[in-house]
Amino acid sequence: MRLVRIRCRYCKRTHCYHPSDLIQIFGDVDVDSLMDGMKCENDPSHGRLDVEAFAPTGREAVGLRIRRLVALKVQRVPIWREDPA
């Protein structure tokens, strides 16, 4: 079982994700390109995040919390144009 670990260098928050959940959001991209696509939830100005793919060992897997994708919200924004009368 491989996971993706994402860590903010400034606020030291770490989250683990299933790759299939990240594929639904960002598409089938390599791990290094996720650094540019993801932002820190606390403060988006923290810059790039550390992203690594790993396979947890038995010791790491005990008590490991994995974030799962529940739903994707799509925001609909109207765009208007003026037609001449």
FENHUJO-V185869 format. One record per pair of residues at least 12 apart in sequence whose ideal C-beta (glycine too) atoms are under 8 Angstrom apart, sorted by the first residue. I is the first residue (numbers start at 0). J is the second residue. Records with the same first field share a line. If there is no record, write none. Layout:
I=J ; J
This chain:
0=54 ; 55
1=18 ; 52 ; 53 ; 54
2=15 ; 16 ; 17 ; 18 ; 52 ; 53 ; 54 ; 55 ; 65
3=15 ; 16 ; 17 ; 18 ; 21 ; 30 ; 33 ; 50 ; 51 ; 52 ; 53
4=50 ; 51 ; 52 ; 53
5=33 ; 37 ; 48 ; 49 ; 50
6=48 ; 49
7=39 ; 41 ; 45 ; 48 ; 49
8=45 ; 46 ; 47 ; 48 ; 49
9=39 ; 42 ; 45 ; 46
10=39 ; 41 ; 42 ; 45
12=39 ; 40 ; 41
14=66
15=63 ; 64 ; 65 ; 66
16=65 ; 66
17=65 ; 67
18=52
20=66 ; 67 ; 68
21=33
23=68 ; 71
24=68 ; 71
30=50 ; 51 ; 52
31=50
33=48 ; 50
34=47 ; 48 ; 49 ; 50
35=47
37=50
